[in-house]
Amino acid sequence: MDMSRSDKILLFLYEYGKGEKVRVRYEDIVAGLFKKYPTDFHLKGYPEYPDSGDLIHKPLYDFKKKGLVNAESKIFSLTDRGLEFAKQLAGIKSPNGGKSGGRLSRSAETEFARVKSSEGFEIFVAGQDYKLSDNDFYTYLGTTVRTPKNAFLGRLETMMAVSDELRKHTDEPMHKKFVAYHEFLVSKHKDIIDFFKNS
């Protein structure tokens, strides 16, 4: 299978961490990718040197926006979603990958459990959605008003993916409620989403 450079970056993070969510310094990613894929990650015109620029930097921050990677102070790690995606690239079938047996992926189960125990979800299930505030939306996403733009967008992308996955399991009443809660919050707080997207 031909993999894109971006796929190779995710696969490298997965293999570096031996299938776990390990924090990796940017310099280690640059050096590791060059050792593993020298023809893909060398400096233009200098095949003997690694490229430490946008070739690696841009995809990593795109992954952050998609909720596949956490990034802080040039240290990166896979999220639960990123880990599942990288496992697929590695050709490893997760026993709980959401693709077979009608089960949820690990990341969807984790997010569902987190949201289900939140005060905002309880208020929504009780039919008192008029009491929900901006804070409940940030809590739902696992962010705050001070969360950096790319991290906010990554969390939004993650929760959209979780909602899409749960939508396929609406035979479970609480899954159906989760999807409705997601749709309500995203619709009500479109102004916040637009602010982060356009800032």
Summary of the structure (lengths in Angstrom):
residues: 199
radius of gyration: 18.8
end to end distance: 38.0
largest distance: 63.2
contacts: 582
relative contact order: 0.11
helix: 59%
strand: 9%
